[in-house]
Every structure is written in structure tokens, then in C-alpha cells.
Amino acid sequence: MTDLEKLAELIFPDVTETIEDLETRYPKRDLPEGAIVARFAPSPTGFLHTGSLFATLIAWRFPTQSNGVFFTRLEDTDTKREIAGSGEELLRQLEAFGIIPNEGYMGTYEKGNYGPYKQSDRELIYRTVIKELVKRNLAYPCFCSSDDLTNLRAYQEQNKLNPGYYGEFAKCSRLTPSEAIAKIENGEPYVMRFRSSGNYQNKVQITDLIRGNLELAENDQHIVILKSDGLPTYHFAHLVDDHFMRTTHITRGEEWLPSLPIHYELFDTVGWEKPNYAHLPVIMKLDNGNRRKLSKRKDPEASVSFFLENGYPVEGILEYLITIANSNFEEWRLQNMNANIYDFKLSFEKMNLDGALFDLAKVENICKERLSRLTKDEFTTKAYDFACKYDNQLKELIDRDVDYFKSIINIEREKDNPRKDYTTFKDIYPIINFFYNDLYEELLAKEELPFNKERFDNATIAKVLNAFKANMGLEYDEENWFNNLKQTTESVGFCSNVKEYKKNKEAYPGHVGDVSEMIRIAISTRRNTPNPYYALKILGKEEVSRRIDLVLNKLN
Ligand code: GLU
């Protein structure tokens, strides 16, 4: 046995398998040409960040578009920052967005042949690889204490040298195997480091699928690969896991781009084929004219649960994220207004490079648009689903009479240019509650009616409402109803043509728009409602008449 083999045996007596065995256990995947294997690899350190949802959406679309595999892996090696239960919660939130992994860590169980998918369960795999690296003199134990490292850093700072454990400063890399064995036998604590042969002066050519060809300085750091707690560092776990899980494309945040020379060197040194890399833009926010990262402390919209709890339709959020991902999406959407977003093929070439700006107002516009395009049945199912989780009042309304609910939310829906009444499912209740008689009465008792008291006195309002009550015209279609309303308008001395009114304001107390606003207020207590013609029809003549009487009473 060589000294290196002795050292490897001493450190890893429990490892009986070899890299070869792992290669056999985790064979190349049998997938069609061009199929992409990508993953979502969250650390269970908290909630799902909107930026992670963005990255995951992309990591999921490419395999899904190419008949590949999308899997999840739990990166739970930072035991100090771990928050219990957050791994499962992340999976549940992704599911709410329709993102369901083909394999991997599924929250409460695992699925697939390339596991375990939790890094804390993969210790033996990492140890197997490192054992072999020790034998090949590519990894070694480092006995430097944290004081040693602090002193090293101070020295490097003073002398304006690059910081880190490299070259002449990589003290333990020069220990002979027998010296290392002696220290271990002596009980000295250690971590495992990778022996770099890189030179910081050299450049390494890097290809990123989004950013193209780049030149970065070679890695020369002897990075830690196994910490003293026996768990791997991110860099080493990335090498081992993405190799044996046969990931073809690493889609991850651009904060990892500077580490890419480390990953290149690891793959090249071990002799494994490198995956493709795509470093995704970070999601930014415009704050007082300055761009900054979307922050979990400052911005509620940084957390995916904000959107779920507030009833934003997931298709609106997904659509927005695709909009910021690919520059050609919006144009496609204009030509395919009713198509499923996933008919759009996402591409790396069209990926926006600059930090993608997250604009809540735009998200809301998209949500409005998407909600308006759902059929009444789709809308109702999704609204009910939201209501069951987050909005009891709404649930109660739907439960009362689902067909009545559908008739309300179907106002100007299922047509060419549908009306955009709702931005979120949370908007529904305060927009539609007046359709329910008991709730209307509560509103009426509680609220000051927003009639324009500066322009109209009570007598005028009463005159208008009485005239309308006498001749509602609900038997007509919308156009004729409006013609009828114009006649009523004229009968009370108002002007039935807004333009004409504007030319000659003195001649009339108001115009047809004022009349219809008074009607809206009377039946709903509000100035804004879904289209009044349909609202009136749903309420029915009798109820409208009853409401007008209640309002007239209140005016007196
Ligand atoms: N656990 C890493 C993170 O949360 C994953 C990065 C990657 O996708 O490789 O940032």
C-alpha cells in the first residue's frame, strides 16, 4: 500500500466502494437526443423567494420542453441556517404554481433512481469520491486552525496579496502523507481540501449559455471540500451531485458565476464531463430610481407566499416571469392572446441579460388580463381554491349559490374583449358583495353613498332614481337598454349626449353618465361596479326597485 493509500484508508475506513461503482449505480440517463436534465436545488433556509421561483420556472421549462428530466435536490449542508419544515413548504409552493418535479426530493418522500436527493443523506457518496481523490493526491487533510487562517488573511491584507488558501500559503498541501497520518493519529482536527494546480495569472475560457464566451482568471484556491462536520461544501457537492445525477444544464443565479473557474477545475481535474451552465439574471427592483436586488426584508413581493396569500393568479405571476425571462415573449403573446404560456418555447439565447426588473404594477396588469381570459368555470374553480385557503368570506359567498356567483363573475367574460374587473382573487369579495341582498343592506347602513353632492341635491337624485325605477328597460338588450336610459335622461332634463353637455353645461343639470352613475350607486353603494346593465339584470327588476326605495328613504 502506498502512503497515499494508507492516508486514504485512515481517513475513510468506512468507504468500501469506488467511483467506478458509483458510475455503475448512476448510469448515464437514457433520454432522447437534446433532452435536458436540470434541477432545482434549494437550501431549506426559509421561504421561497420570487427569484428562486423565477430560476425554478426556467429550470423546469427546459427539461419539460425537451422531454428531459426536472428534479429537485435538497441542499441541506448548512445545518446552522436550516429552518425545519421549509423544504416541504418550498415544494408545496412550487406545486401551487404547477411546477412538479419528475424526480427527486418531494418534501415528504423521494422519487427516482439517482438519489438520495438530500445532501445530508449522501455523505458516503462524497466520501467515496474524496477517498479516491486522496489516493490520486488531488485532495488532502488540512489541519490549519481558524486562528491560523485569520493570521493568514491579516498577512495577505497587509501585503496586498490575494486572500485565500493557495500556492505558497497552502501550508498543509506540502505535508507528506506520513506527516498527515501522524497528525490524524495524534487526534488533530482537520477539513479536506482540494489540491488546485491552477494559476491565477492564467485565464480560463468559459461558456455560459446566456452570457456567451467569457474569460475568467483560473482558480488557484485549495478550496475546502469536506467540512469538519463531515458535510461537503457547495462547490464539491455541485461536482459530485450534478455528475452522478447526470444533470446536463446548471441553471442557477448569477451570483455563482464568479465561482465557475472552481467548478471548471473540479470537473476537469476529476476527469468528468462538464455540464452546460446558464447563469440567470438576478431579479431587481427600482427603488427611488435606483436598481437594487429584490430584498426579502424590504419587499413583500420578494416572497412567493405574498402572491399566493393575496390571491394573485398563478398564471399571471408565471406569465410575468416568462416575460422577464425571454425578450421575445411579449410579442408572441400579442399574437397568441388566448394561448397557454407553455406553448411558448423558452430559449437561452433570448434570455434577458441585465438584472431583470420586477415591476409589481406590470405584474398586476398581466394578472388582470389573465383573469379576464379565464372561462367562468375556470375562474370559479380557482377562486374557490383560493377562498378555501385564504378567504373565508369569499368561500361563504360561493357556497351560498355557485351558479349565482358564476353569473356575477361572468359579466363581460367569455367574449372577445373581456372586461378586466379583477386583479386578484382577493378583489372578488369587495367587488361583488353588493350583489347579495344582506350584504348590500350592510353596506347601505354603513357607508356614505358617494353621490356627487356638489352637483346634485337630494331632490335631483331622487327625481332621477324615480324616473329610472318607473322605466328600467331591463327587457331590452344592452344597446336598447342604453337608448332607453337616454330617453329617461332627457325626461328628467339631463342631456343624453355627453359631448353636447360639455359644450353647453349651463343648459342641463347633468348628462347620461351622471344618471348611470346614480343608478350604480343606488344599487351597489359604489361608483364603480361591473357593467351596470348586467348587474341590473342579475339583481332583477324587483330587487332594483327595492334598493332604490331604500336609497330614497336614506336620502330623506
Ligand atoms: N443551494 C444553492 C442555492 O440555493 C443552489 C445553487 C444551484 O442551483 O446550484 O443557491
Residues whose N, C-alpha, C, O or C-beta is under 5 A from the ligand:
A	BS01	LIG	A41 P42 S43 E75 T251 R252
